[in-house]
Amino acid sequence: MPEATAPAAATSARPISPRRTPPTWLVVAIACAGQFLVVLDVSVVNVALPSMRTDLGLSAQGLQWVVNAYAIAFAGFMLLGGRAGDLYGRKLMFLVGLGLFTLASLGGGLAQEGWQLLAARAVQGLGAAVLAPSTLTLLTAAVPEGAARARAIATWTAVGAGGGAAGGLVGGVLVDGLSWRWVLLINVPVGAVVLAGALLWLTESRGGERRRLDLPGALLVTAGLATLAYGISQTESEGWAAGATLVPLLAGLALLGLFLLVEARTAAPLMPLGLLRLRSVASANVAMLVSGSSMFSMWFFMTLYAQNVLGYSPLEAGLALVPSSLAVILGSKAAPRFLPVLGARNVAVLGTLVAAVGFGWQSTMTADGGYVTAIMVPGVLMMLGAGLAATPLASLAISGAAPGDAGLVSGLINTSRTMGGSLGLAVMATIAASRSGGEEHAGPVALTDGYALVFRTATAVLVAAAVLMWTWLPKTRTRD
């Protein structure tokens, strides 16, 4: 989420609906509602994982895939969703994505077997991948470039970040009050309301000429990510040298390599590699991928620590993370105030280092830790830093793109964050299991040791990400 002027995305998008232009605040509200649902469902299942495991007989590895089935489909098809919005209409893709997401939520909430839940989560991720890029491009098309757009993007970022942060609380309330199924079923009525608002108030626009979508590219990158994540998860039980690990790892890398080859040769690539020659696009997305590999896993392990070690109920675990939820929103909303003074690069680095301090603090957790020092304060630091870093990185990534590529680049932003997060979660889960001896049989002390090692590893990754941002991100400042 990068730097310089507030994104130049979609200001010249061609309106193709004769309907009276709706109020700007209404477009922003609908776009943010869609983004909230997308990001909420990355994390809302975390506090429900123990209940899902009991009800559906999921393994420890299966629990990881409840999160990653969504995240990998989300990341893999995000670029396709962004390009489809540019070519066929942002409003149309918003409606298609939200409809698919809502139907998949219904299927997941009614699942009777573990594989049914995982399949529904993957379809949810596909719907989210179509929906998410349109939320940003619809917003940037409706708000003039400058300070107003910077504030709108900050709101979009805060709502998205708040959706991820609020997942624990929402999930805890629903699991304790109803059942784990309602963490998915709640999307059905909410999705229906947002769909109705989008049909009534959104104005259609598109940013490019009609041409074939690069479906082979989307399938290759998704298959590559899923296969690579599966190979990483196999290291816990099989080790790095076993065939059951090496084959999917090598296959995943080969699929991703084939994806790049296809993109270099196709006439209408999903991801034009020339975009990566733009320093703002390349540096911001790499920074987002690296930092996302650490920050994404925070909610997963914090909720497991609260429930499996400290004995919190799902609702108590969700309530425990409320200060962190508020901190990520505060950081996202505060970032635009610092951009004209410090520049986006410095704000992104500052936010990443604040998060690193929080992760380092969290790595000192104990099996009998108190709430304030073991959850609240480090959680606030982690998410305050994440919020500060997100807005400048998002702005920078879009700033160098042509209007016709706005949806593509906004899809790439989310892809980088989610791709890093899904692969990072696979790695972090393996690290935790290798130290604790496995989730099924480990006691509180062993689990704490595994979780603490995850946070120490994440701290090192974030420090490396801050150095990367400092040396590679452009120094430009946003305009007032």
N, C-alpha and C positions, 0 to 999 in steps of 0.2 A: 503494500500500500504506500507508495512513494512520494514524490516531492514536487518541487517547482510550483507552477501555477495549479490551481485547482483544475482537475481534469478537463481537457478540451473535448471530452467524449460527447459525441452525438448532438452537438449544437446545431449542426447542419443536417441532421436527420430529416428526411423528406416526410412531412405529414401527408397521409393518404386518406384520412377520414374527414368528411365535411362537418362532423359534429362540433358544436361549440367547445372551445378549449376549456377544460375544467380548471378550477382553482389550483394553483401550484401546490398548496399545502395538501390538497386531497391526493394528488398524484404522488407526492412524497410519502404520505401516510400509507397508501396502497402498496407502493414499492417496498417500503420498510416492513410492512406486515408480511409480504412474501419472503423477504430476506430473514425475518425473525423466525418463521416456521422452518426454513431451510437449515439455519444454523442451530436452532433449538434441538432438532432431531439428531444432530451429531452427538449431543451430550445428554439428552433427556433420559436415555435408556440406562445411563451409568448406575444410578441408585436402584434401578429395577433388576440389575443383572443377577443378584442372588436369588430373587424370586423367580425369574425366568429359568434359571438353572434348576431350581427345585421342581418347577411345574413341568418343564419340557425335557428334563434330563440332559441338559447341555454339559459338555466337558469344559474344562478351563480354557482350552483353545477355542472352543465354540463360543464362549463369552466374548473373547477378543474379536471374533468374526461378526458378532452382533453389531459391534461398532464399525469394524473395517469393511463389511459388506456394503454398508451405506457409503462410507468415506471413499472407497476405491471406485465404485460406480459414479459417485459424485465427481471425483477428480478426473476419471477417464473420459467422461462424456461432457465435461464442462466446456471444452473447446468447441465441440460440435454444437452445443446449446448456444454458445455465444455467436458463432457464425450463422446458425439458423435464424437467430434474431435479427442479425444484420440483413440477411437475404430475404426472409419471408415475413418479417414483421415482429417487432418486440412485443406488442400486445398479444399477438397470436401465440407466440412461444410462452409468454407468461401464463396464458390460459391453458395451453396444452400441458406445460410442466406442472402447474398447480393441480390440474385435474388428475394427472397420473400420480402425483405425490399423494393426493387425498385418497384415491382408490387403493393404492398400495398400503397406506396407513390402516385402512379398513381390513385388508387382508392380513396384515401383520397382527392386528389386535385380535383377530379370530383364529390365529394359527393354533393347530393342535399338535404339531410336531416341530422339532428343532429346525429341520430343513425348510419347512414352510415359513418360519419366522425369518431365516436368513435370506430366502428368496424374496420375501416381501421387503426386507431392508434394502436389498440390492435394487429392486424396482423403485423404491422410495428415492434412492440415490440418483437413479436415472432421471426421475421427475425433477428432483432438485437441481440437477445439472442443466436441464432445459430452462428451469425457472430462474435460477440465481443470476445469470448474466443480464437478463432482461430487467431485473430490478434496478440495477445500477444505470443502465443505458436509458431506461425510461425516466429515471430521476434526472440525469444530467441533460437530457433533451428538454426537460421542462423548466430547468433553472438556469438563468443566464450565467455566463462565465464570470469569475471574480469571487469576491468575498461571500456572496450569497450561495454560490455553488459549493464553496469550501465548507460552509456551515451545513449545507444539505448533505454533502458526502460524509461529514463528521457525524451527522445524525444517523445516516445509513450505517456507518461503521459501528456507531455506538449501539444501535438496535441489533445489528448482527452479533456484535460481541456480547451484548446483554442476553441475546437468545442463547448463546452457548453457555454463558455464565448462569442464567436462570434455569438451565436444564435440570440441575440437581434439585433445586427447590420445587419446581413444578413436578418433577418425577417423584420426589419424596411425598408430596401431598397426595398425588394420585395413587401411588402404591399403598401408602398407609390407609387412605380413605376408601379406596375402591379395590383395584388390583393392578398388577403390572400391565395388563392389557390396555388400560386407559392412558398410558403414556403414548400409545399409538392412536387409539380411538379418538382422543381429544382433538386430533387434527381434522377429523371429518367435519364436525360442525363449523370449526374455525375456517377451514379451507373453503367450505361452501359459502360462507359470508364474504370472504375475500374475493372469491370467484365472481359473486354477484356484483360487488363493488367495481371490480376490474371491467366486467362487461358493460356496466353503465357509464363509467367515468373515464377510463383510459382511452387515449387517442392513438390510433395506429401510426407507426412510422417504421421506416427501414433505412439502412445505411449503405446498401450495395445492390448491384444488379443480381437478378436470379441466375444461379448456376448450380451445378451438382454439388451436393455435400460430400465431404470426404469421410464416408462411413467406414471404409477400410482402416483409415487412420485412427478413428475413434475406437474401433474394435481392437486394433493392435495395441494401443497405449493402455486400454483398460485391461486386456488380457495380460500384458506385460507387467503392469502394476500388481494385479492379483496374484500372478504366478510368483513374482519376486517376493511379495509379502508372505505367501504360503511357504516358500523356501526358508525365509527368515524364521517363521514360526516353528518350522521343523527342527531348527537347531537346538531347541530346548530338549527334545526327547532323543534326537538322533545324533547330535553333534555336527560340527561343520564339515567333517570329512566324509560323512556317509552319503551314499548314493541318493537316498531319499531327500537329502538336503541339497546336494550339488546339482542334481538334475533340474529341479524347479528354479534354483537360483540362476543357473546358466540359461535355462529356457526363458526366464523372465528378462534377463539382459539381452538375449537374442531378439526377443519380440520388441523390446524398446529400441534396439538398434535397427530392426526392420522398419519400425515406425518412422524413424528419422530418415531412412532411405526412401520410403514412400513419400514422405513430405518433400524431400528434395527433388523428386521426379514428377510428381503429379501436377497437372495444370492448375488445379484449384485446391491447394493444400489446406488441411485443417489448421495447421500452424505454419504460416509462411516463415521459413527460417530467417528470412531477411529482417524480420522484426527483432530478432535477437542481436542484430548488428547495432541496434539503437542502445546506447549505453544505459539510458534511463530504464528501458524495458528489461534488458538483460540483468542488470545489477539488482534492480528491485525484486524481480522474480526469484533470482537465486537467493537473495537475502531472506525472502519470505519462505522459501522452501526450507532453508537451513534452520531458521528460527522456529518455523512451524513444526519441525520434527520434534522439538522439545515442548513447546507450549501446548500443543494439541493433547498430549498425554496427561497434562496436569489434572484435569477433572476426573479422568478415569482412575488414576491412582489415589487422588485425594478422597474420593468417595469410597474406594475399597479400603483405604486406611481407616477412615472414620467408622465403617461398618464392621470390617473383619478384625480390626485390631482394637479399636476403642469401644466397640460395642454399641455404636449409635444405631438407632432405627433409621429406615429410609428417610422419614420426615426430618429427624434430627440431623442427619447428614446433609440434607438439602438446606436446612436452616443455618447450619454451620458455615456454609459457603456463601451466604447472602452478602456479607461484607466484601468478599471477592467479586461478586456480581456487580455490586455498586462501584467498586474500584475500577473495573474494566470500562464501565460506562463513563466514569469521571475522567479517566485517562483519554478516552476517545474524544470526549467533548472539549477537553483542555488543549489537545494537540494543536488545533487551528490557531489558538492564541499565541503559541510559541513559533509557528512556522514563519511569519514575516520577520521575526526578530532573530531567531537562531538558524533558520534554514531547515529544510526537511531532513537533510542528512544528519545534522546534529540532533534533531528531535528523535529520529529513528534510533540513533546510537544510544542516546540518553535512555529512551524507553527500554531498549534491550538490556542495558546494564542494570537498570532498576529491577527488571524481571530476573536477571541473573542473581542479584542479591537475594531476592525472595526464594529462588530455587535452592541457592546455597544454604539459606536458613532452614528450609524445609528438609534438607538432607540430614539435619541433626535430630530428626524425629526419634522418639523412643516409644516403647510399647505402652507406657503409662503417661504419655504426654498430656499436658493441660491444654484446654481449648485455645486460649489466647496465644500462647507461644508455639503450639504445635500445629495450629490450623489457621487462626484468624490473621495474625500479623504477616506470616510468610505468604499466605494466600493473597492478601491485599497487595503486597509488594509485587508478586508475580503478575497479577492481573492489571494493576496500575501501569506497570511497564509494558505489558502487552497492548493495552489500549493506547498508550502514548506512541508506540511504534507503528501501529496499524495505519492510522490516517496518513502520515507522510509517505509511507510505502505505497499505499493505494493511489495517492495523487500522482506520485512520480511515475508509476508504471503506465498510467494512461496518458500522461502529458505529452509524450512524443508520438502518439499514434494518430493516424489519419482518422477523420470522422467515420469513414466506411469500415474501419477496423475496430471501432469502439467496443462492440459486443465481443469480438474475438479477444481483445486485450483484457477486458474485464473478466472474461472467462479464464484467461491465462493466469490472472491474479489469484483467483480462487483455486484454480487447479494447482498452482505452485504451493499454496498454503496447505491444501487438503492432501495433495500428493506427499508432501513432506511429513504431514501429520500421520497419514495412514502407514507409511513405511516406518516412521519414527515409533509409532505405537507397537508395531510388530517387533522392532528391535528392543524397545524398552520392556515389553512384556517378557521377552526372552531373557533380558538381563535380570529382571526381578525374579523370575523362576529359577534361574541358574544360581542365585544367591540364597533364595529361601528354600529350595528343594522341591518346589511345586506348590501350587495354590491349594490342592486338595488336602494334603496331610500336614502342612506347615502350621506351627503354632504362632501366637502373636509376635513373639520375639523374632522368629525366623522371617515372618512376613514383613515386619518392620525393617529388618536388615535389607531385604530385597527392594522394598519401596525406597529406602534411603539411598541405595546405590543408583536407582533410577534418577533421583533428583540430583545426585552428584554428577552423574553423566550429563544430564540436561544443563547443569550449570556450566560445564566446560564447553558444551556446544554453543550456548548463548554467548559466552565470552568470545568464542571464535567468530560467531555471527556479527558481533559488534565490531570486531577488527575488520571483517570483510566489508561491512557497510561504510566504515570510516575511510577505507582505502579505495572503494570502487564507486559508491553512489555519487552522482553529480552534486555540486555545491549550491545550485541555484536556490533562490528563495521564492516562495509564493507571493503573488500580488495581493494587496489589500482589496 
